């Protein structure tokens, strides 16, 4: 561990080391510190010495300093690269303390000696760099245990966008340089480590990781299933590299259906076979709308499954880069691929890598020349390590001649190790004399000798990069070719300044107008400032109006709510009243019908009574005529009766008198 007392403190040397034996370490401390412009790196160097168990020395300190300066130019101060410096756990811990809160966005610790014991220190270092976006850890002996420790940081980290456990793929110039070539001291993350990493990313509420490099990390078929489960639910990851892993066809098939949202997918050298994965791969290419770069290199593809894959590749509108290097496709496979590309309605491929494919027949070069002539979007074509020979290069040269094929837009052509001789190269360079599109040509490791006419190279004013290393050219010829290419580069660099000078002269004329325009701008700015003041006042008033309007709206909402409640109640009452009205209408109709029947009966009775009344009136009129006479007769009879009554009364009186006399006479009492 570092002492932490001073900026240039030196780590205590391990027992038995030269610095522990004597007292010269103290004297050397200040000298070592003076080598570094930033004392922090003296601390880091001391920690590195502790990791490798070596005593600090001026020579090793200079080497450490020079390595850091070489890897970290001043043009990119936000990047920190520390590759191959034998950094271990102690150094990483020291960096976490000394580099805290620095504004690094990219950290490369590849090809060091971190191991699983450094995983916790790596976590601390990631937390100490708040703006870190890229972390490269390739070639550090990290196993599943260390990956699980780093995964715990991924569960809470919301800034890291790129994580690389595998080494970066070879550069474009050497992509197929060595089939089977793998990184030194690879990480053995394995299926368990990948499962922990993916699980942590799934639990992260705000994941930022968009690129995951798992190249050569000992992933088996089980890892393919873990990746499939993760990709099915993840929407953030867009770059995935699982090349150089024994995934086999089983693991690749499990993963492919869920890669539709990826923009870059690298499954090179994974042990899969075309006859086993062609169905899933074709389905992916048909469904995806985002996949732009696909690498299938160093896997075996037979002609029959390659036919279906070629059709899917040609129809995929998003795919721009395809690598089929080392797939043993042969002449038949290339013919099938080019035929599908030319038959497709859309042309999207800009980069095609067919290196290491045993293309030795002229038919393959003929098919490629047709592609160059008719496939106008193709800019990069890699054909290294194919025995095309002079005959094949003749076909390609004709396609690159703008007088023969004016639509060819190729920018980069790689023909390294293609058995190209002087005759073929001469024809190719002659065809490129008027070609303004081709900028990069690689002819390394071929059979070119001093018989090559270098004046052809000097006539190529548009060629900016030419590789001739590994041929039989003399040093003078190589220098002459390099000078011609450097001349072209210089002309390209000067072309833009010349245009800028012309633009400058044109701009001088505009300067007067610009000064007037500036005066007008100043006046406009004053007016704008006034208007901004008025606008601010208006905004404040508008804010007040909005607040008042919001309050009114709130009250209005309450009133509306109350009115709606009352309206709902009124509607319910209306519904009840409607039901009652319907019932009353029904009863009214029944009552009306009943009353109409009664009215009809009464009308009939009234008619009968009217008839009877008329009869009675007639009888009354007749009686009125008969009544006086009858009354007179009655009066006469009454008068007669009264006379008779008077007579009878007189008779009765006489009889009572007689009876009284008889009673008196007989003394008879007739009372009961």
Helices and strands as residue ranges (DSSP letters): H 18-21, H 24-35, H 39-52, H 58-71, G 74-76, E 79-81, H 89-98, E 106-108, G 116-118, H 119-128, E 134-136, H 144-154, E 162-164, G 172-174, H 190-203, E 211-213, H 221-233, E 239-241, H 248-256, E 264-266, H 274-287, E 293-295, H 303-315, E 321-323, H 330-343, E 351-353, H 362-374, E 380-382, H 389-400, E 412-414, H 422-431, E 440-442, H 454-458, E 465-467, H 475-666
